[in-house]
Amino acid sequence: MSLSIRNQIPGTVTSVTSGEAMSTVRVRLTGGQDITAAITTDAVKDLGIAEGTAVKALVKSTEVSLATAPVEGISIRNQIAGTVTDVATGGAMGSVKVDVQGGELTAAITKDAVEALGLAAGTSVVALIKSTEISLSL
């Protein structure tokens, strides 16, 4: 199946904490970073997700925020360090490609944000992704 979601990073499930409706799934990405995905408990069952399952973390580029350093005092737990490899801007928006160990993320952010953060190839950044914005595929 082909998807329009460009951010597809492979990893392995390290734990699943199930609730009545929602579950949190911790995934160790190929590069060694840990992320958490909040998905329905039905999805965990339907996909057979368990510790050791190989998955891909899927994130729309519009759901990736960027910071120039780790952020404290925020509810977003997924903070993935990386380096900007490419920046393309148009009239209002920008597309920023970030190399993270074991993969690449693309963030769609405003042109104003690209300029305010001084983003260019080689800039160190932290990608911020809410756990509810991460989907998992097998």
Disulfide bonds with the S-S distance in Angstrom:
none
